Amino acid sequence: MQWDSAAYLRFKAERTQPSIDLVKRIDLEQPRKLLDVGCGPGNSTQVLADAFPNALRIIGIDSSPEMIEAAKDDHPDMEFRICDALNLPSLGEDGFDVVFSNACIQWVPDHPRLIRDMLALLRPGGMLAVQVPMNYQEPIHRIIGELAASDEWRAELASARIFHTLSQEAYFDILAAEAGQFQMWQITYLHRMPSHEAIMDWYKGTGLRPYLSLLSGERAAAFEQAVLEEVAARYPKQGKGKSSSASPAFLSPPASLGNRRSCTLRVPTDRYAAILSSRLPDSNSKTPSDFFCRKNPTHLPLPHGGSKTRT
């Protein structure tokens, strides 16, 4: 599957904000060697470079040749390599102070092994910082899934790439077994879009690509149109400057896309589960922490004796 860096970067500021927010939570003093897993066109790697200007090496890796080419063109002074997150040991390097990944690992299977591989790249005491989208119950994702499973599209889209995201509880258990201290939280970003077509532009850069890549020109256009019609039905226009949400305390300030018009749309939300984890300082001594952290937490018991926090 080919990725289109231009389509992805059409909403560069909005796609980059989660990386900016996650990097602010990395509290290591002057990390010297950092890795960006799933760097895409290099926007998240640039966030790392801006945050840690004294770093000696920052490496961005991605499985997409198109994305790596775009990253090298846009950031010629930075180091980028083609490397699939499915095979991180092939990178041939370890001893990283920070292993970072934003909106990548949902495309990669076998997260227990993947997280072990990411932790193995860290020096003792290094930090793993990961965000993974958790918004697959949003209307746009349900629309795509329902259409792909329908009689008209099932035969052509049966092999479309799936998301491999686990539950938050599953990530807790993996980290409790494999990591030193860790924190987890969830954050939701609301975006304002000027039109339903803008929603389609957003998803053509990410979630629609596995489906469109399996279709010919006319069939791809027909599938896009079918998705657009459902999007128009399920994302109603709202009053100027207004957005609705059932959990306002759970939201970051909404981002603004394009020029404001008299009517805006409450768009697909981007909901991320974020992980900060440190590698154990001694591989023979496991002392995992027992908390699941979100913003403004209240503690709830977990069945395995730890605690979970909820906004």
N, C-alpha and C positions, 0 to 999 in steps of 0.2 A: 504494500500500500504506500503510495506517495503522499507526502505531506506538502502543503502549500504554505510557505512561510509568509507570503504576502497576505493571504487570507487570515492567517493567524494573527499577524501584527496589525491588522486593521483596527483592532481593539487593544493595542499594546498597553496603554496605561491601565486598563481594567484587568487585563490578564496578568500584569506584573505586580499589581498591588498586593496579592496574597504573599508573593515572595518577599516584598519589602516588609510586610508585617511579621512574617516568620523569622527573617534575619534579625529583626530587632530583639527577638527572644534568645538569641545565641549569646550567652554571657561569658564566653571564653575571652581571655585577654590576649590580644594579638596572635590569633591563629596564623600559622605560616603556610600550611598546605591544605587546600580545600578542593573538594570534588563536587561538581554539579551533575547529578544523574538525571538524564532526560532534559538537557539544557535547551532543546529547541533551537530557535534562532539567536540564542545568546542573551536574551533580555534578563533572565534570572541570574546568569553568570555575571553580568554587569552589576546587578544588585550586590552580589557578593564582593566584587571588586571595589565598589563604592563604599561598602560598609567596613571593609578591611583593607585599607590602602597600603598597609605594611606587609601584607602577605607576600611570601616569596613565589608561590605557585598557586594558580587557580586553574583547574582543568574542567572543561565542559565536555560531556559525552552525550551522544544520542545515537540511536540506531538508524536514523534517517539521513542519508547522504544529502538530501535537499536542505534539511535544516542545518546540518553542519556547514554546508557551503554558504548558506545565508549568514550563519554566525561568523564565519571567517571574513566574509565580505563586510559585515557591519562592525566587527570588532577585530581588526587586523592585528592588534597588539596582544591578543589573548590566545590561549591555547585551547584548541578544540580537537576532538578525536571521534571517529565512528567507533562506537562500542555498544553492544546490546546489553541492556540491564539483565537479560536472561543469563549472561555469562560474564559477570563482573570480574571473576578471577583472571579472565583473559586480558584485562587492563594491564596486568603485570606490575602493579604498584600497590603499596599500602602505606601505612604510617600517616594517614590523613588526620589533621586536627578536626576537620569538619567534613562530613558527607551530607550533602544537601539534595533535596529533590522536591519539586513542586509540580503537582498535576501531571505526574508521569506514571506512577506505579499501577494505576488502575488498568493500564494496558498490558501489564506483565503478570503472567500466571505464577502460582506457587509462592505466595507471600511469606509463609514461614521460612522457606529457603532464601528468598530474596532479602528479607530483613537480616538473617544470619550473615549473608554475603556482604551486606552493607556494613554491618557492625564489624566484620572481620577486616574491612579496609581501614578502620580507625586505629590510631595509636591508643594505648591504654589511657583512659581519661578523655579521649576524644568524644565528639558529639555528633550524633545523627539527628538531622532535622528534616522531617518529611511532612508534606501535606498531600492528602489524597481527596479528590472530590467525593462527596457523599450525597449528591443531589439527584440520584437516579429515580426518585419518586416524583420529581417535578413533572408538570404536564408535558413539556417538550420531549423528555425521555420516554414517557409513556406513549406519546403519539408515535414516535419513531418505532418503538417496539411493537405496538399494536399493528401498525401498517406492515412492518416487515414480516409479521406472523400471519397476515391475512392471505386469503386464497390468491389474490392477484400477485403478491410479491414473494410469497414463501419460497418458491423454487429458486428464484434468483438471489435471495438474500439469506438463505439458510446458513451460509458460511461466513456471514458478517462477523467481524471481530467483536468479541464481547468484553465487558468490563469484569475485572477480577477483584474488585474491592470486597473486603471482608467486613464483618460487623465490628463495631467499636470494642465489644467484649472480646472478640477473637484477637484483635491487636493487643489488647491489655494482656491476655494470656501469653501471647508470643513474647512480648517485651518482659513480662515478669519472669519468664524462663531464660531469656537470652541476654538481657541487658543489666546494667547497673541501675542507677536512679533514672526515672523517666517521668515525663508529664504528657498528658493528652488533653486536648480541648477541642471544641467545635466552634466554628465561626461561620456566619452566613453573610454574604454580600448580596445586596439588592442592586440591580442595575436598571436604569431608565433608558428606554429605547424610543426613538422617534417614530417607528413604524414596525409593522409585523415583518416586513422585508428585512429590517435591520436584525431582528431576531434570527432570521434565516442566515444572514451573513455571518453572525456570530457562530452559529453551529456548523456552518459549512467549513469553518476553520478547525473544528474539533470533532464533535460527536457525530456529525453526519458523514464524515469522510469514509469510515469503514463501509458504509452502505453505498455511497455514491461511487466508490472505487470499483464496485462489482457490477455496475450498470453501464450500458452504452449511453451515448449522448442523448438520444431521444428518451430512453427509459429513465435516465438520471433526471432529466428535466421533468418528466411526468411524476417521479417520486417526490422531487422537490415541491412540485405544485400541490401534490396530495398532502404533504406535511404542512405547507403554508396554509392551506384551507383549514386544517384542523387547528393550527396555531391561532389563526384569526378568530376561530370560534371559542378557544379556551383561554386566550389572553385578551380580555376586554380592555378598551381604552379607559383611562382614568383621568380625573380632573388635573388641571395644571399643577405641577409640582407635588402631586400627592401619590403616595404608594401605600398599599395595604399590607398588613402583616399580622399574623395571629400572635407573634411573640416579639414585640418591639424591643424588649431588653436584650434580645438575642442577636441583634443586628448591628452591623457596622453602618456608618453613614452611607447612603446610597451614592453610587457613582453616576455621573451624567454622561450619556453617550450622544454625540451629535448635538445639533442645535435644539433648543427647547421649542416646543410648539404648544399650542393651546391644549392639546390632549397628548398625554404620554401613556406609555404602557408599563405596567409592572411586569418585569421580564423574568425569564428564567433566573432563579436565584442560583448563586454558586455557593454551595455549602461544603466546607472543608473540615475533615478531621486532621488535626495537626499533632505531630509527635516530636518531642524533644527527648533524646535518650543518650546516655553516656555509656561508653564501653567500660566494662569492669576493669579496674586497675590491675587486678590479678585474676587470670583465667581460672585459678583454682579456688577462688573465693567469691561465690555469688551472693550478693546481698541486694536483691531487687527491692525497689520501693513498692508500696502497695496502694498507690493512689492513682486515680484517673482524674485529671484536672481540666476544668473548663473555666472560662471567665466568670467571675462572681459566683464561686461555687457554694453549694450546700451539699453536705456529705450524705451518701446513701450506702447501705451495706451491700456488698457483693457476696455471692454464694461461696466464693473461695476464700473469704476472710479478709479481702482487701476492702477498699472503699472507692466509691465512684462519686464524682461530683457533677452536679447539674446546674445550668444557668437558670 
